[in-house]
């Protein structure tokens, strides 16, 4: 009876594991394709903050690169807004009667920058999930193989 249970568990794991691996790889391809279609590239080295120089002039095609570009946008937005968030600028603009054009433009800059940053961080998070799915698929496959060996040994 134990051999049958091990065998059935092995079959489930040996189906689930490779399926997860394939889905993880498909997710990566999808993220790469979407990022490539956006045609985002890092500026030359002299326009990059410390820590991002290795990306100088390269296109954004991976989740890791998307996160780095989100960091670049974050640095630019922080510099443009003096460290204030969209919410803080919007509050100041509304408190001033919504008449200050400089604050209105700064509010739009903060909103666009933070929105773009959020989208790129979403791509990074999706990229990280593909790592998890791929790794779990590998673990399930290894476990399925071990359970199958145990089931066959006991038979």
C-alpha positions, 0 to 999 in steps of 0.5 A: 500500500505504501508503494502505491501511495509513494508512486501516486505522489511521485506521479503528481510531483513529476507532472507538477514539477516540470509544468512549474519549470515550463511556466517559470520559463514562459513567465520570464520570456513574457516579462523579457518580451514586454520590457523589450517592447518598451524600448527602455535603455539606461543612459550613458555612464555619466548620467547614472547614480553610484551603483548603476554604472554597470547598466550604462547604455544597456536596454532593460530586458530583465526584472533585475534591470527593471528594478535598477531602472526604477531606482534610477527613476526614483533618484531623479524624482527625489532630486526633482521634488527635493525628496517630497512625495507625490502626496506631499506635493499634491497636499501643498498644491491643494492647500495653496488653492491649486493655482501654483503652476510650479507645484502643478508641474512638480506634482505631475512629474512626481506622479509620472515618475512614481507611476513608472517606477511602480510599473517597473517594480511590478516587472521586477516582482513578477521576475522574482516570482518566476524564480520561485516557480522555477525553483519549486518546480525543480524541487518537486521534480527531485522529490518526485524522482526520489518518491518514485525510486522509493516506490520502485524499491519497495515493489 
